[in-house]
Amino acid sequence: MSVPANLKYTKEHEWILVEGNVGTIGITDYATSELGDIVFIDIDASLTEIAAGEKFGAIEAVKTVSELYGPCSGKVLEINAELNSAPETVNSDPYGKGWMVKIEIGNPAELDSLLDSAAYSELIGQ
């Protein structure tokens, strides 16, 4: 399973790529393997803010539904509309085209509480 070193991770299996003050958020390869075939991504199109540790959406797979949690707080810049018609992209490319939300990071200090790739790999037993 892939755990890119350039990302930060939550214990709930979200990742964030930080580029300046912009964060791109998605779910990990491990999460997709646990969920199975993803059939629906539920992120409210009118979402304007997310908060660290708070639910911002849900992901539905054939077997289960799982909540999506913000790795840090921020103003929503973009929601990946491609996932509306192709949610399975999250399974095939979780760290690329399967991203979910881009935010303007509101409190960079919140990133310090996230896991690096080594700590996340240990969490998932890799």
Secondary structure, 3 states (H helix, E strand, C coil): CCCCCCCEECCCCEEEEEECCEEEEEECHHHHHHHCCEEEEECCCCCCEECECCEEEEEEECCCEEEEEECCCEEEEEECCHHHHCCCHHHHCCCCCCCCEEEEECCHHHHHHCECHHHHHHHCCC
